[in-house]
Amino acid sequence: MKKLLYIPAILILAACGNNKPKDKKAELADLKKQQAELSDKITKLQAQVGSNDSTKSTDVSVVTVKKQPFTNYVQIQGSIDAQENVTAYPQASAAITAIYVKVGDHVSKGQVLAQLDNSVLKQNIAQAQAQADLAKTVYDRQKNLWDQKIGTEVQYLQAKATMEANQRQVASLKQQADLYRIVSPINGSIDQMDLKLGAIMQPGQGGIRIVNADLLKVKANVPESYSGRINQGDNVKVVVPDAGDSLMAKVSFAAKAIDAASRSFAIEVKLPARKTLRPNMTVVLKVADYSSNDAVTVPVNAIQRSEAGNFVFLDQNNAAKKVAVTLGATYGGITEIKSGLKGGEQLINQGASEVEDGDKIKVVQSDNQ
């Protein structure tokens, strides 16, 4: 640097000189004197610049690296469904003669919701019942005679067989009559129905949907990439944004097979009864796939990356110290450190991207993580 400064200085002095002839020795002595003066000034300026550089520092904030519990969650979107959500359909072809419920009504298991026309079948039942009653009377008399050793065993057995056959016929007709009723298979509330008196019903059509809102579950499809991380029994946090509600539960079911079309597998989470929860609500499942009670964690924005790997800066006697680290899981802006830190270190957080290894730093804010 000195050589570069000397040359321009000499050229400037030479250019500014007058045109009068001058003694070479005197000229040389004058230039050397000026050179010495410039050299002295350069030395002083370099000392001042070096002094300023040595005291320059970067403002940073630090946090104390602590060991604390850390849990990583896999977030999945799902929806609420009733564990018991069924549709009761008619099982015979006939016209509707009576409707006993309306939408919103609470019903019990086995309760008759609607009646279809079974007038012809009722007549058949009445006729069969009369025959069964007669056969029962004949059997009772024949049995009394047989008990008194009167008559033959064949007569007794024939009377008994006739009575049992007629009884079975009546039972069969009554079972057929049950097909002409729409019955609730569960306890719940009528959620949907579109029935009209006189309308002709067909089996499997025009049913009544019953939902048990006291028994709810969340259904979700999990990407195949998480197949080894989510299992039945895992803890899960259920967040319902629209209801402003959340609760803790467990994965009650996790399918073993991967769906070939969606490349995902189904999971279910049973929910407790809650007034804020309704079927078809959208929820966010946060499944805990990893947990540590004594993890070294740092804010994710304090971690920097290079071709050599991940690293952080520590405050060591008001100087930045670069430390290589091995990362674990990251969740909620916090990353677990597998190696490189032990806890208790002063980690440079804000301003970490502005320093290099060995730079002077000034801590302007210190927070506990």
C-alpha positions as CSV (number, residue, x, y, z in Angstrom):
1,M,0.0,0.0,0.0
2,K,2.9,2.3,0.9
3,K,4.4,1.8,-2.6
4,L,1.2,2.6,-4.3
5,L,0.8,5.8,-2.3
6,Y,4.4,6.9,-2.9
7,I,4.1,6.8,-6.7
8,P,1.1,9.1,-7.0
9,A,2.5,11.4,-4.4
10,I,5.8,11.7,-6.4
11,L,4.0,12.2,-9.7
12,I,1.7,14.9,-8.1
13,L,4.8,16.8,-6.7
14,A,6.6,16.5,-10.0
15,A,3.6,17.8,-11.9
16,C,3.2,20.8,-9.6
17,G,6.8,21.8,-9.8
18,N,7.8,25.0,-11.7
19,N,9.6,24.9,-15.0
20,K,12.8,26.5,-13.7
21,P,15.9,24.4,-13.8
22,K,16.7,22.9,-10.4
23,D,19.7,21.3,-8.9
24,K,19.2,17.5,-9.0
25,K,20.5,16.9,-5.6
26,A,18.4,19.6,-4.0
27,E,15.3,18.2,-5.9
28,L,16.1,14.7,-4.7
29,A,16.5,15.9,-1.1
30,D,13.2,17.8,-1.3
31,L,11.3,14.8,-2.6
32,K,12.8,12.5,0.1
33,K,11.6,15.0,2.7
34,Q,8.1,15.0,1.3
35,Q,8.2,11.2,1.1
36,A,9.1,11.0,4.7
37,E,6.3,13.3,5.7
38,L,3.7,11.3,3.6
39,S,5.0,8.0,5.1
40,D,4.5,9.4,8.6
41,K,1.0,10.5,7.8
42,I,0.2,7.1,6.2
43,T,1.4,5.3,9.3
44,K,-0.7,7.4,11.6
45,L,-3.8,6.9,9.5
46,Q,-3.3,3.1,9.3
47,A,-3.0,3.0,13.1
48,Q,-6.2,4.9,13.5
49,V,-8.1,2.7,11.0
50,G,-6.8,-0.4,12.7
51,S,-7.8,0.9,16.1
52,N,-11.4,1.6,14.8
53,D,-11.7,-1.8,13.3
54,S,-10.6,-3.5,16.4
55,T,-13.3,-1.8,18.5
56,K,-16.2,-2.2,16.0
57,S,-19.0,-4.6,17.2
58,T,-22.3,-5.9,16.0
59,D,-25.5,-5.5,18.0
60,V,-27.1,-8.9,18.7
61,S,-29.7,-10.5,21.0
62,V,-29.0,-13.8,22.8
63,V,-31.0,-16.5,24.5
64,T,-29.9,-19.2,26.9
65,V,-29.9,-22.7,25.4
66,K,-32.0,-24.9,27.8
67,K,-32.9,-28.5,28.1
68,Q,-36.7,-28.8,28.1
69,P,-39.5,-31.1,26.9
70,F,-40.0,-31.1,23.2
71,T,-42.7,-32.7,21.1
72,N,-43.0,-32.9,17.3
73,Y,-46.4,-33.0,15.7
74,V,-47.6,-34.1,12.3
75,Q,-50.5,-31.9,11.2
76,I,-53.3,-33.4,9.2
77,Q,-56.7,-32.0,8.1
78,G,-59.8,-34.1,8.8
79,S,-63.5,-33.8,9.5
80,I,-65.8,-34.8,12.3
81,D,-68.3,-37.6,11.7
82,A,-70.7,-39.4,14.0
83,Q,-69.6,-42.8,15.1
84,E,-73.2,-43.9,14.6
85,N,-74.5,-42.2,11.4
86,V,-77.0,-44.5,9.7
87,T,-79.9,-44.4,7.3
88,A,-83.0,-46.5,8.0
89,Y,-84.6,-47.8,4.8
90,P,-87.9,-49.5,4.0
91,Q,-87.5,-53.2,3.2
92,A,-90.7,-53.7,1.3
93,S,-92.6,-52.0,-1.6
94,A,-95.7,-50.3,-0.3
95,A,-97.3,-46.9,0.3
96,I,-96.6,-44.9,3.4
97,T,-99.6,-44.9,5.8
98,A,-98.1,-43.1,8.8
99,I,-95.1,-41.0,9.7
100,Y,-94.3,-40.8,13.4
101,V,-91.3,-38.4,13.5
102,K,-89.9,-35.2,12.1
103,V,-86.4,-33.8,11.5
104,G,-84.7,-33.0,14.8
105,D,-86.7,-35.5,16.9
106,H,-84.7,-37.7,19.3
107,V,-85.4,-41.3,18.7
108,S,-84.5,-44.6,20.5
109,K,-83.2,-47.8,19.1
110,G,-86.1,-50.0,17.9
111,Q,-88.5,-47.1,17.7
112,V,-90.9,-47.2,14.7
113,L,-90.4,-44.1,12.5
114,A,-92.9,-44.8,9.7
115,Q,-95.4,-47.4,8.7
116,L,-96.0,-48.8,5.3
117,D,-99.3,-50.3,4.1
118,N,-99.5,-53.9,5.2
119,S,-103.3,-54.4,5.3
120,V,-103.3,-57.5,3.2
121,L,-100.5,-59.0,5.3
122,K,-102.5,-58.2,8.5
123,Q,-105.5,-60.2,7.1
124,N,-103.2,-63.1,6.4
125,I,-101.8,-62.9,10.0
126,A,-105.3,-62.8,11.4
127,Q,-106.3,-65.9,9.4
128,A,-103.1,-67.8,10.3
129,Q,-103.6,-66.8,14.0
130,A,-107.1,-68.3,14.0
131,Q,-105.8,-71.5,12.6
132,A,-103.0,-71.5,15.1
133,D,-105.4,-71.0,18.0
134,L,-107.6,-73.9,16.7
135,A,-104.6,-76.1,16.4
136,K,-103.6,-75.2,19.9
137,T,-107.0,-76.1,21.3
138,V,-107.0,-79.5,19.4
139,Y,-103.5,-80.2,20.8
140,D,-104.5,-79.4,24.3
141,R,-107.4,-81.8,24.2
142,Q,-105.5,-84.5,22.5
143,K,-102.7,-84.1,25.1
144,N,-105.3,-84.5,28.0
145,L,-106.6,-87.7,26.4
146,W,-103.1,-89.0,25.9
147,D,-102.2,-88.3,29.5
148,Q,-105.2,-90.4,30.4
149,K,-104.0,-93.2,28.0
150,I,-106.9,-92.5,25.8
151,G,-106.3,-92.4,22.0
152,T,-103.2,-93.2,20.1
153,E,-99.8,-91.6,20.2
154,V,-100.0,-90.9,16.5
155,Q,-103.1,-88.7,17.1
156,Y,-101.2,-86.8,19.8
157,L,-98.1,-86.3,17.7
158,Q,-100.2,-85.1,14.7
159,A,-102.0,-82.5,16.8
160,K,-98.7,-81.3,18.2
161,A,-97.1,-81.0,14.8
162,T,-100.1,-79.1,13.4
163,M,-100.1,-76.7,16.3
164,E,-96.3,-76.0,15.9
165,A,-96.6,-75.6,12.1
166,N,-99.4,-73.0,12.5
167,Q,-97.4,-71.1,15.2
168,R,-94.4,-71.0,12.9
169,Q,-96.6,-69.6,10.1
170,V,-97.9,-66.9,12.3
171,A,-94.3,-66.0,13.4
172,S,-93.2,-65.9,9.8
173,L,-96.0,-63.6,8.7
174,K,-95.3,-61.2,11.6
175,Q,-91.6,-61.1,10.6
176,Q,-92.8,-60.1,7.1
177,A,-95.0,-57.4,8.7
178,D,-91.9,-56.0,10.3
179,L,-90.5,-55.3,6.8
180,Y,-93.4,-52.8,6.4
181,R,-92.0,-50.6,9.2
182,I,-89.1,-48.2,9.2
183,V,-87.3,-48.7,12.5
184,S,-84.4,-46.7,14.1
185,P,-81.4,-49.0,14.5
186,I,-79.7,-46.6,17.0
187,N,-80.3,-43.9,19.6
188,G,-80.0,-40.5,18.0
189,S,-81.7,-37.6,16.3
190,I,-83.4,-37.5,13.0
191,D,-81.0,-35.6,10.7
192,Q,-82.6,-35.9,7.3
193,M,-85.8,-37.4,5.9
194,D,-88.1,-36.7,2.9
195,L,-91.2,-38.9,3.3
196,K,-94.8,-38.1,2.3
197,L,-98.0,-39.9,3.2
198,G,-99.1,-42.1,0.3
199,A,-95.7,-42.1,-1.4
200,I,-94.7,-45.6,-2.7
201,M,-91.5,-46.7,-1.1
202,Q,-89.0,-49.2,-2.5
203,P,-86.4,-51.2,-0.6
204,G,-83.1,-49.2,-0.2
205,Q,-84.7,-45.9,-1.3
206,G,-86.0,-42.9,0.6
207,G,-84.6,-43.6,4.0
208,I,-84.4,-41.7,7.2
209,R,-81.0,-40.7,8.5
210,I,-80.3,-40.9,12.2
211,V,-77.2,-39.4,13.8
212,N,-76.0,-40.0,17.3
213,A,-74.2,-36.6,18.0
214,D,-73.1,-37.8,21.4
215,L,-70.6,-40.2,19.9
216,L,-68.3,-38.4,17.4
217,K,-65.1,-39.2,15.7
218,V,-62.6,-37.5,13.4
219,K,-61.8,-39.2,10.1
220,A,-58.6,-38.2,8.2
221,N,-56.4,-39.5,5.4
222,V,-52.7,-39.5,6.2
223,P,-50.0,-39.3,3.4
224,E,-48.1,-42.5,2.9
225,S,-44.8,-40.7,3.9
226,Y,-46.1,-40.7,7.5
227,S,-46.9,-44.4,7.6
228,G,-44.1,-45.2,10.0
229,R,-44.8,-42.3,12.3
230,I,-48.5,-42.5,13.1
231,N,-49.9,-45.5,14.9
232,Q,-53.0,-46.5,16.9
233,G,-52.7,-45.2,20.4
234,D,-50.6,-42.1,19.6
235,N,-51.6,-38.9,21.4
236,V,-53.3,-36.3,19.2
237,K,-54.4,-32.7,19.7
238,V,-57.7,-32.0,17.9
239,V,-58.1,-28.4,16.9
240,V,-61.5,-27.2,15.7
241,P,-60.9,-23.7,14.2
242,D,-64.5,-22.8,13.5
243,A,-65.6,-23.7,17.1
244,G,-62.5,-22.1,18.7
245,D,-62.0,-25.3,20.6
246,S,-59.3,-28.0,21.1
247,L,-58.9,-31.1,23.0
248,M,-56.5,-34.0,23.6
249,A,-57.3,-37.6,22.4
250,K,-55.7,-40.7,21.0
251,V,-55.7,-42.3,17.6
252,S,-58.3,-45.0,17.9
253,F,-57.8,-46.6,14.5
254,A,-55.0,-46.5,11.9
255,A,-55.4,-48.5,8.7
256,K,-52.7,-50.9,7.8
257,A,-53.3,-50.8,4.1
258,I,-52.3,-47.8,1.8
259,D,-55.0,-46.7,-0.6
260,A,-53.6,-47.3,-4.1
261,A,-55.4,-44.2,-5.6
262,S,-54.6,-41.5,-3.0
263,R,-51.4,-43.1,-1.6
264,S,-52.7,-42.5,2.0
265,F,-54.1,-44.4,4.9
266,A,-57.2,-43.7,7.1
267,I,-57.1,-42.9,10.7
268,E,-59.9,-42.2,13.2
269,V,-59.9,-40.4,16.6
270,K,-62.9,-40.8,18.9
271,L,-64.1,-37.6,20.5
272,P,-66.0,-37.0,23.8
273,A,-69.4,-35.5,23.9
274,R,-69.1,-31.7,23.4
275,K,-71.7,-29.1,22.6
276,T,-69.2,-27.2,20.3
277,L,-68.6,-30.2,18.0
278,R,-70.8,-31.1,15.1
279,P,-70.6,-33.7,12.3
280,N,-68.8,-32.4,9.1
281,M,-66.8,-29.8,11.0
282,T,-63.2,-29.3,9.7
283,V,-60.5,-30.1,12.2
284,V,-56.7,-30.1,12.4
285,L,-55.1,-33.2,13.9
286,K,-51.7,-32.6,15.5
287,V,-50.4,-36.1,16.1
288,A,-47.4,-36.4,18.4
289,D,-44.9,-38.6,16.5
290,Y,-41.9,-37.8,18.6
291,S,-41.3,-36.6,22.1
292,S,-38.3,-35.9,24.5
293,N,-38.4,-34.8,28.1
294,D,-34.9,-33.4,28.1
295,A,-34.2,-32.0,24.6
296,V,-31.7,-29.2,23.7
297,T,-33.7,-26.8,21.6
298,V,-33.1,-23.5,19.9
299,P,-35.1,-21.0,17.8
300,V,-35.2,-22.1,14.2
301,N,-34.2,-18.6,13.0
302,A,-30.9,-18.8,14.9
303,I,-29.7,-21.7,12.7
304,Q,-27.7,-21.0,9.6
305,R,-26.7,-23.3,6.8
306,S,-23.8,-23.7,4.5
307,E,-22.3,-26.3,2.2
308,A,-20.4,-27.7,5.2
309,G,-23.6,-28.1,7.2
310,N,-25.7,-26.4,9.8
311,F,-24.2,-24.1,12.4
312,V,-25.1,-21.5,15.1
313,F,-23.2,-18.6,16.7
314,L,-22.6,-18.4,20.5
315,D,-21.6,-15.4,22.6
316,Q,-18.2,-16.2,24.0
317,N,-16.7,-13.2,25.9
318,N,-18.4,-10.7,23.6
319,A,-17.2,-12.5,20.5
320,A,-19.1,-14.6,18.0
321,K,-18.1,-18.3,18.1
322,K,-19.3,-20.5,15.2
323,V,-20.5,-24.0,16.3
324,A,-21.5,-26.8,14.0
325,V,-24.8,-28.6,15.1
326,T,-26.8,-31.6,14.1
327,L,-30.5,-31.0,13.8
328,G,-33.5,-33.0,14.9
329,A,-37.2,-32.3,14.4
330,T,-38.6,-28.8,14.0
331,Y,-42.0,-27.7,15.3
332,G,-43.6,-24.4,16.2
333,G,-40.4,-22.4,15.4
334,I,-38.3,-24.5,17.7
335,T,-35.6,-27.1,16.5
336,E,-34.1,-29.9,18.6
337,I,-30.3,-30.0,18.5
338,K,-29.0,-33.5,18.5
339,S,-25.3,-32.6,18.9
340,G,-23.1,-29.5,19.1
341,L,-24.8,-27.9,22.1
342,K,-25.3,-29.2,25.7
343,G,-27.5,-26.4,27.2
344,G,-26.5,-23.3,29.1
345,E,-24.8,-21.6,26.2
346,Q,-25.6,-18.1,25.2
347,L,-27.0,-18.4,21.7
348,I,-26.9,-15.4,19.3
349,N,-30.5,-15.1,18.0
350,Q,-31.3,-11.8,16.4
351,G,-28.3,-10.5,14.4
352,A,-26.7,-14.0,13.9
353,S,-26.7,-13.5,10.1
354,E,-24.7,-10.3,10.4
355,V,-21.6,-11.8,12.2
356,E,-18.7,-14.0,11.3
357,D,-16.7,-16.3,13.4
358,G,-14.6,-14.2,15.8
359,D,-16.4,-10.9,15.3
360,K,-16.9,-8.6,18.2
361,I,-20.5,-8.4,19.4
362,K,-22.6,-6.2,21.7
363,V,-25.5,-7.9,23.4
364,V,-28.4,-5.4,23.4
365,Q,-31.1,-7.9,24.5
366,S,-30.9,-11.1,26.4
367,D,-34.0,-13.4,26.8
368,N,-34.6,-16.9,28.2
369,Q,-35.8,-19.3,25.6
